[in-house]
Amino acid sequence: MEAYIILAIGVWQIVVIVLLVLLLFGGRKIPELMRGVGQGMKEFKKATSDDSDDDKEEEEEPRVRKKLKND
């Protein structure tokens, strides 16, 4: 049901949201805010990819230890 509400946003609602953002922050602050959002997303993606890399390394460690014990 929540997904339906998100999809129900129309053009006029988006226009109102954009106008409110312009009124609250002004035209000069918006690029700075968007830059911050972009950097935050970039750091989040980096952190999640680093986390998945750590998981792969943890899976490989027991194999290496087994090989060393066998030699």
N, CA, C and O of each residue as an XYZ file, in Angstrom:
284
protein
N       0.818     -1.190      0.000
C       0.000      0.000      0.000
C       0.860      1.252      0.000
O       0.497      2.254     -0.615
N       2.010      1.203      0.691
C       2.887      2.362      0.732
C       3.462      2.674     -0.642
O       3.626      3.840     -1.000
N       3.765      1.640     -1.406
C       4.304      1.843     -2.754
C       3.270      2.540     -3.629
O       3.627      3.352     -4.482
N       2.007      2.233     -3.427
C       0.955      2.875     -4.207
C       0.889      4.367     -3.901
O       0.653      5.176     -4.799
N       1.095      4.729     -2.654
C       1.067      6.141     -2.267
C       2.219      6.886     -2.935
O       2.036      8.014     -3.393
N       3.378      6.286     -2.996
C       4.528      6.927     -3.631
C       4.268      7.117     -5.119
O       4.627      8.149     -5.687
N       3.650      6.134     -5.749
C       3.372      6.231     -7.172
C       2.249      7.217     -7.474
O       2.098      7.650     -8.616
N       1.463      7.575     -6.466
C       0.320      8.449     -6.672
C       0.705      9.930     -6.696
O      -0.169     10.784     -6.842
N       1.979     10.246     -6.557
C       2.413     11.639     -6.595
C       2.313     12.132     -8.033
O       2.865     11.532     -8.955
N       1.600     13.230     -8.199
C       1.396     13.770     -9.529
C       2.327     14.928     -9.822
O       3.192     15.272     -9.017
N       2.135     15.523    -10.988
C       2.978     16.626    -11.435
C       2.802     17.837    -10.529
O       3.782     18.495    -10.176
N       1.565     18.136    -10.151
C       1.323     19.313     -9.326
C       1.936     19.182     -7.942
O       2.402     20.170     -7.372
N       1.939     17.983     -7.401
C       2.562     17.783     -6.099
C       4.070     18.009     -6.180
O       4.670     18.585     -5.273
N       4.667     17.554     -7.267
C       6.107     17.763     -7.452
C       6.411     19.242     -7.603
O       7.396     19.727     -7.047
N       5.581     19.968     -8.346
C       5.771     21.410     -8.524
C       5.686     22.124     -7.180
O       6.492     23.012     -6.901
N       4.731     21.752     -6.352
C       4.579     22.377     -5.036
C       5.801     22.085     -4.165
O       6.286     22.976     -3.468
N       6.299     20.861     -4.196
C       7.479     20.501     -3.407
C       8.685     21.307     -3.858
O       9.438     21.812     -3.024
N       8.880     21.435     -5.164
C      10.017     22.204     -5.692
C       9.909     23.669     -5.276
O      10.905     24.275     -4.879
N       8.725     24.233     -5.364
C       8.535     25.628     -4.956
C       8.801     25.822     -3.467
O       9.404     26.821     -3.074
N       8.366     24.893     -2.645
C       8.640     24.987     -1.209
C      10.136     24.921     -0.917
O      10.641     25.660     -0.072
N      10.836     24.043     -1.614
C      12.289     23.941     -1.425
C      12.964     25.248     -1.840
O      13.867     25.726     -1.154
N      12.534     25.819     -2.947
C      13.091     27.092     -3.393
C      12.839     28.198     -2.377
O      13.729     29.003     -2.100
N      11.645     28.241     -1.825
C      11.323     29.270     -0.845
C      12.099     29.088      0.458
O      12.537     30.065      1.065
N      12.268     27.840      0.884
C      12.954     27.593      2.147
C      14.455     27.816      2.060
O      15.044     28.410      2.963
N      15.077     27.352      0.995
C      16.533     27.376      0.920
C      17.089     28.427     -0.026
O      18.252     28.810      0.109
N      16.315     28.896     -0.958
C      16.816     29.869     -1.916
C      17.569     29.195     -3.044
O      18.021     28.058     -2.911
N      17.700     29.892     -4.138
C      18.329     29.339     -5.332
C      19.812     29.077     -5.183
O      20.347     28.185     -5.842
N      20.487     29.832     -4.334
C      21.941     29.674     -4.206
C      22.332     28.495     -3.341
O      23.410     27.929     -3.524
N      21.490     28.114     -2.412
C      21.819     27.015     -1.507
C      21.532     25.640     -2.104
O      22.107     24.643     -1.667
N      20.658     25.580     -3.086
C      20.238     24.280     -3.625
C      21.408     23.497     -4.241
O      21.523     22.303     -3.963
N      22.280     24.102     -5.060
C      23.418     23.315     -5.578
C      24.310     22.765     -4.463
O      24.823     21.651     -4.563
N      24.488     23.549     -3.413
C      25.296     23.095     -2.283
C      24.626     21.909     -1.579
O      25.290     20.944     -1.201
N      23.318     21.995     -1.413
C      22.584     20.898     -0.790
C      22.647     19.635     -1.642
O      22.841     18.539     -1.117
N      22.483     19.787     -2.949
C      22.523     18.628     -3.841
C      23.919     18.009     -3.881
O      24.062     16.790     -3.979
N      24.932     18.844     -3.805
C      26.303     18.345     -3.764
C      26.507     17.502     -2.505
O      27.131     16.442     -2.560
N      25.988     17.965     -1.388
C      26.078     17.208     -0.142
C      25.338     15.893     -0.220
O      25.821     14.876      0.278
N      24.170     15.899     -0.840
C      23.404     14.665     -1.008
C      24.187     13.687     -1.890
O      24.240     12.491     -1.603
N      24.785     14.196     -2.951
C      25.573     13.345     -3.844
C      26.774     12.731     -3.144
O      27.074     11.552     -3.337
N      27.459     13.523     -2.335
C      28.609     13.004     -1.594
C      28.172     11.951     -0.578
O      28.854     10.947     -0.371
N      27.030     12.199      0.045
C      26.515     11.224      1.003
C      26.178      9.911      0.344
O      26.473      8.846      0.887
N      25.553      9.973     -0.838
C      25.229      8.747     -1.572
C      26.495      8.019     -1.998
O      26.560      6.791     -1.948
N      27.507      8.785     -2.419
C      28.771      8.191     -2.850
C      29.443      7.458     -1.684
O      29.945      6.347     -1.853
N      29.450      8.086     -0.499
C      30.047      7.449      0.669
C      29.259      6.212      1.086
O      29.844      5.212      1.502
N      27.934      6.279      0.976
C      27.100      5.128      1.329
C      27.390      3.955      0.405
O      27.533      2.822      0.864
N      27.479      4.221     -0.904
C      27.773      3.152     -1.861
C      29.154      2.562     -1.602
O      29.342      1.349     -1.696
N      30.118      3.420     -1.277
C      31.472      2.951     -0.993
C      31.477      2.069      0.254
O      32.137      1.031      0.287
N      30.742      2.488      1.272
C      30.697      1.716      2.513
C      30.015      0.372      2.302
O      30.454     -0.636      2.857
N      28.961      0.343      1.516
C      28.275     -0.930      1.286
C      29.112     -1.856      0.415
O      29.094     -3.070      0.614
N      29.846     -1.303     -0.547
C      30.698     -2.162     -1.375
C      31.891     -2.659     -0.565
O      32.329     -3.793     -0.761
N      32.427     -1.841      0.338
C      33.511     -2.278      1.210
C      33.035     -3.397      2.125
O      33.775     -4.344      2.394
N      31.804     -3.289      2.601
C      31.249     -4.303      3.481
C      31.104     -5.629      2.749
O      31.398     -6.684      3.312
N      30.655     -5.584      1.500
C      30.508     -6.825      0.743
C      31.876     -7.414      0.410
O      32.012     -8.635      0.335
N      32.892     -6.571      0.209
C      34.247     -7.064     -0.028
C      34.779     -7.768      1.218
O      35.467     -8.783      1.115
N      34.457     -7.222      2.409
C      34.884     -7.849      3.658
C      34.251     -9.224      3.812
O      34.903    -10.157      4.280
N      33.002     -9.356      3.427
C      32.325    -10.644      3.515
C      33.006    -11.669      2.624
O      33.162    -12.824      3.020
N      33.415    -11.265      1.426
C      34.088    -12.177      0.504
C      35.430    -12.628      1.082
O      35.802    -13.794      0.956
N      36.162    -11.691      1.722
C      37.449    -12.039      2.301
C      37.274    -13.027      3.444
O      38.081    -13.945      3.597
N      36.219    -12.850      4.256
C      35.979    -13.763      5.359
C      35.668    -15.162      4.844
O      36.037    -16.144      5.488
N      35.008    -15.276      3.716
C      34.698    -16.579      3.144
C      35.957    -17.243      2.597
O      36.054    -18.470      2.620
N      36.918    -16.474      2.107
C      38.121    -17.028      1.512
C      39.143    -17.445      2.561
O      39.945    -18.339      2.293
N      39.147    -16.834      3.745
C      40.142    -17.120      4.765
C      40.154    -18.583      5.202
O      41.237    -19.161      5.295
N      39.008    -19.213      5.474
C      39.075    -20.626      5.887
C      39.689    -21.520      4.819
O      40.381    -22.480      5.160
N      39.464    -21.244      3.557
C      40.057    -22.048      2.488
C      41.574    -21.943      2.515
O      42.272    -22.941      2.337
N      42.082    -20.743      2.737
C      43.531    -20.543      2.777
C      44.108    -21.265      3.972
O      45.160    -21.895      3.859
N      43.454    -21.192      5.107
C      43.950    -21.867      6.308
C      43.967    -23.379      6.110
O      44.907    -24.044      6.544
N      42.939    -23.934      5.460
C      42.906    -25.364      5.212
C      44.050    -25.792      4.328
O      44.665    -26.832      4.563
N      44.346    -24.993      3.302
C      45.440    -25.323      2.406
C      46.773    -25.278      3.131
O      47.639    -26.121      2.899
N      46.943    -24.280      4.023
C      48.192    -24.172      4.768
C      48.355    -25.352      5.731
O      49.471    -25.840      5.909
N      47.288    -25.814      6.344
C      47.377    -26.944      7.266
C      47.718    -28.235      6.537
O      48.426    -29.093      7.065
N      47.204    -28.363      5.317
C      47.453    -29.572      4.550
C      48.886    -29.644      4.034
O      49.405    -30.738      3.815
N      49.525    -28.512      3.841
C      50.899    -28.490      3.290
C      51.898    -28.779      4.322
O      53.095    -28.800      4.034
